[in-house]
Amino acid sequence: MSPTSVRKHRMPVNDSGFYGDGRFGGAFVAPELKANLDELADAYYEAMADMNFMNEYRQLLRDYVGRPTPLYKAERMSCHYGTNIYLKREDLNHTGAHKINNAIAMGLLARRMGKRRVIAETGAGQHGVATATVCALLGLECTVFMGETDIRRQRHNVERMLMLGAGVKSVKAGTGTLTDAVNEALADWCRNRSEAFYLMGSAVGPHPYPEMVAEFQSVISEEIKAQVPVLTGKPLPDYVIACVGGGSNAAGAFFNFIDEPSVRLVAVEAAGLGVETCKHAATMTLGSEAVLHGSRTLVIKDNDGGVAEPYSISAGLDYPGVGPLQAWLAASGRTSVLSATDCEAIAAAYRLTRLEGIIPAMESSHALAALDKLQFNPDDVVVVNLSGRGDKDIDTFLSHKCTE
């Protein structure tokens, strides 16, 4: 079934999953995986046209997740920067991050398709926790693939997944991080198509995943767009800032502002130890076009032209590529791309904690670091998407040398 025969796209993507001018996106996969994707796309577009499905999704966002999340004016942060800083409090969602928005919808889709086993990948662990949560809610079996390195540095979230009844499979291949977890999850899905549903957590991979994740995260910018006029008297924010690893929280925060040219969209990626070093995940800053996990996008490469090993202090940002939507937005100039080092992110986290009493996730701390890199007017409305809370990163914050 053609997607446009059921429902028009709400973003600049065509039926084959290519964005904008067609440079980024698509589904470059083996035939056996293409069959899975075609089945998924048909089910997705049909579900999106079904008011019963959408009503249940919205009801769970309201009554289970706790939406809408507040758009909070950070008064002391605003004074510090001489402008109006608002935080979109995705950290107040059930499970503590934005990941639950997408997990709820895809869990419902898995149940609708008759799939009893859900597969997921996770880096920082928040998507794994969200998926395990939804599977517990809906009575679905859950398997989460997580790199061995990430399991060590995100043990708190691993314990949460296990308590929720998920099986956590350690991935020892490669660097033992998010890239390797995605590889293993896709391989499992190919082997077990009839019973399994792959619940992708970020806006990466082959079509229709980037479109699906962005659609289900778009509630973030939908709410921001409604909240800003009420709180500020201005029709739109002047800036929306979000961190980018694969791109799920940024896709959600930017989605409803893509066609609003007066809103400056700022994407912040992980510079690690510095973009001049080989220890970074600055994909949009230094990457080049390539196919990664079934999608043509921007990828950081090594000296031999292969996919480079990314690095970030943040388990959720050390991915060597970026979703095709974010690649297109960056390449077309619609987003301003900045990067923040580990130390800059740590400093930004301490600043928010000490000024507002809010401990942000390490990923969100990169978005906060952008506030030191931009020049604001006193009457600007600056929205930072606080994509998650920092409980999972406390050990890193307390042990790291980069503090204020």
N, C-alpha and C positions, 0 to 999 in steps of 0.2 A: 504494500500500500504506500503510495507517495505521501510524504509528510504534508505537502501543501494541499493535498486533497482532504486532509483532516483538519489542519490547523496551520495558520501562517506563522512563519518564524518571527520571533520578536527581536531578533538581532541580525546583524549583517552576515548571515551564513546561508549558503545554498543547500540544495537537497543532498549534495555529496559531501557536505561538511567542510567546505572551503570558505574562508572568511575574506570579506572585502574584495580585493582585487584577485583573489584566488591563489596567492602565494603560499598561504599557510592553512593547514587542516588536512582533511581527507581521511582515508582508511587504507593505509598501506600494510596489508596483513595477508597471511596465508589463507587459502580458500576455506579451511576448516574453521578459522576464527571469523572469517567474513560471514559464514552462516550464522554464528552466534550473534554477530552485530546486526545483521538484517532482522533476525527474530526480535532482538531487543528494540530496534528502531520502530518496528511496526507496533509493538506493544506500548512503547513510550508515547507515540503520537496519538494512538487510540485512547490511552489513559488521559492524556492532556485535554482531549475533547469530551471526556466523560465528566459531567458535573458532580456525580456521586464520588468519583475518585478525588476530584479537586476539593470538594467540600470536606471529605474526611481528612485530607492533607492539611487544609487550613484549620480545621478544628483541632487537630493534634498540635499544630504549631502554637495555637492559642492556649490550649488547656494542658498540654503535656510539656511542651518546650518552654512556654512562658512568654510568648511574643504578644505584642511588640516589645522589643528591647528598648530601654530608654536612650534618648539622645541627650547626654549629660553635659552641661556647660562646666568645664573645669576652670573654676574662677581663679585659683592661684596659678595654674598653668597659663591661663589667659593673661594674667598680670605679668608673668615672667616673660612672655613673648610679645606683649604689647598688642595683642589682637584677641579674637574671640575663638577659643579652642573648644570644640565639642567632641565628645567621645561617643561613638556608637557602641553601646555596651553589649557586644556579642559574648563577652565573658560571663554575662549573667544568664545565658541560656542554660537549660538543663544539660549537664555533662561539661559545661564550662567553656564552650567554644562554638564557633559558627558551624562546625561540621555536622551537627545534628539536623540542621535544616535540610540538607541533601539526603542524609541517611534515612530520615523519616519517609521522604518521598520514594526513594529507591526501595526501601523495605516494603512499602505498600505495593510497589510495582512487582517486586519478586513474588509476593503472595498472590497477586492478581494473575501472574503467569504460571502459577502452580509450582514454583520452585521452592523446595524445602530446605535447601542448603545455600547459605550466603557466604561468599568469599570476599575478603577485603585486603587491602594493603595499608600499611600505616608507617609513618616516620616518627613524628613527635608523639604518636599514640592517641591523639585526640579523635582522629577518624576511627581508629580501632575501637575506642571506648564508645563512640557514638553508634557504630555499627553493632557492637555487642549489646548495647542498650536497646536498640530497635529490635534486634532479633529476640531478645528476652521478652519484649513487649508483645511481639507478634507470634511468638512460638516457633521461631525458625532456628535451625542449626547454624552455627557461626564459626568460621575459620578465618583467622587473621594472620597474614604473613607480615613479619617484621624483621628487619635486619638485625643481626647479632649485635652490632655496635649500638643501634638504637635501643635494643632491649636493655643493655647495660645502663645507658644514660637516661632512660625513661621508665625505670622500674616501677614507679608509682602507678603509671597508666597500665603497665602490664598486669599488675595485681588487680586493678579495677576490671580489666577484661576477663581475667580468670574468674573473679567473683561473680561476674555477670553470666558465666557459663560458656564463654568462648574458648575455642582452642587456639592457642598462639603458637605459630610455627616459626621457629628461628631460621633465618636465611643467612647462611655462612658464606655464600658466594660473593665475589667482588669485594666491595668495601663494607658489606653488611649494613647498608643503609637503604634509603627509600627506593632508589633505582632498582636494586636487586629484589626488593619486596614486590615491586610492580611486575618484574619479570616472572617471578614464581607464581604470582596470582594469575597472570594471564595464561601461563602454562597449565595450571590446575583447571582453569575454566575451559580450555581447549579439550582437556581429557574428560571432562565431566559435564558436557553441555546440557544433557537431558535433565539433570537434577539440580544443577548449580546456577546461581546468579552472581555475577561479579559486580559488587557495589563499589565502584570507583569513587575515591574521596576527593580528588582534585580535578581541575578542568583540563586534564591532559589525556593523552591516548587517542585512539581512533574514534572517528565519528560513529555513534552519536554522543559519546561521553562528554566531550567539552561543552556541547550545547546543553545536554541534560543538567550537568552540574551547575552551569551558569544560570540556567532557568530556575533551578530549585534554590539557588542562593540569591536570586534577584529580589527576594523579599527584603533583604538588607537595604538596598537603595530605594525600593518602593516605600519603605518606612521613613528613610531619611528625607525623601522628597516630600512626604506629607508632614514631617515633624519640623523641618526648617522654617517654613512660613509661620507656623504657630509660635515657635520659640523665639524667632528673630525678627519677624516682620518682613524679611527678604524672601523673594520667591524661590531662590535657589542658593545653595552654598557657593562660595567662591572657590574653595578647594575641597577635594575628597582625596584622602591619602590612605593607602593600604600597602601592606607588605606583599611580596610576590615570591613564591617558591614555584609551585605548579600553577597557582593562580586562582584557587577557588574563592577565597575571601575577597580578593580584588575584583573578580568577576561579579560577585554579588554586590559589592559596594559601588562599582562603576556602571553596572548594567543599565539602569534607568537614566543615566546622565550622558551616555555615549553621544546622543543626538542633541545635547545641550552644550553648545560650544563655549558659553560663558563660564562653564564649570571646568576648572583646571583639574585634571585627573593625574595624580602623582603615584607612580608605582615604585616601590622601594625593594630592592633585592639585596641579597647578602654578599657583602664584599669580603667577609671572612677576615683574613690577616692583611687584606689590601688587594685592590685590583691589579696592582703591579706585581703581585706574587702569583704563585700557582695554587695558592690556598684560598679559593673563593668560589662562589656560586653565582657570579654576576653574568647571567646568561644573556640578558637583553643589552647589557653594556658591551660585552666582549664576544658574544656568540655569533655563529654563522648558520646559514640554513642547512638543515639535514632532517632526515626522518628518524624519529625516536619514539619508541612504543606505538608505532602505527600512525603517527601524525607528522606531517612536515611542519617544522617549527624552527625556533632558534635554539642552538645547542652549543655548549662550550666544548672545544676540541683540544686534544693534545697535539704535540709537535708532529705526530705521524698521521694526523687527520682523523683519529678515532675519537670516541666520546671520552672526554676527560673526567677524572674523578673529582667531583665537586667537594667543597669544604665549607662548612659553616658551624658555628657554635650551636646553631639552632637545628634540631633534628627535622623540623618541618620545612626548612628552606634549602637543605643541601641536595638539590635535584639538579642534574646537568642540563635540563631543558626548561621549557616554559610552555604553558598551554597555547594553542594556536590563536585564541582570541587575544591574549596578552601580547603575543608576537606581532599580530597584525596592528593592534593599537599602538605599540611602540614604533614599528616600522613606518606607520602612516603619520606619526607625529601626534596622534590624539592623546597619548599619555606622555608625561614627562617622566623619564626614568632616572632615578637616583639609586645610590647604593650606600649601605652603612656597614662599617666594620663591626667585628665582634665587640670591640671596646666601646664604640659609639652606641651600639644597641644596649650594652650593659649600663652605660652612663644614663641613657634615656630612661631605662627601666627604673633606676634609682631615683631619677628626678621625679617621675610620676608618682612613685611610691612615697617619697618624702613630701611632695607638695599636695597630693590628693588622697593618700591612703589607699591607693589601688595598685596591686602588684600585677603587672601585665605578663603575658606569655612572652617567651624569648622571641617568637615570631613577630608579635605585635610591637615589641620593643624596637624592631628595625623601622617600622612605620613611624614611631614616635621620634626616632633619631632624625628623620627628615625635617622636623621642625627647626632644627639648628642650621639647615642648609637652604632655607627659603626666606625671602623677604616679604613680610606681610604689611598690609595697611591696617590702621587701627580699627576700621569698620569691617574688615574681612570676616567672613564666617568660614572657619576651617574645621572640617570634619575628619577625624582620624578614626578609622575602623579598628576598634580594639577587639581583635578577632578571638582572643582567648585569655584565660586567666593564668597566672604564673605559678600555681601550686606545683606543677610538674617540674618546674625549673629552679626551685628554691636552692637545691644543692649546688647547681651551677652558679647562681647568683652569689651565694655566700662564699664559694671557693675561688671565684675568679678575681684576678688582681685589678681589673679595670673597674674601680668604684670611685664615686665622687668623694 
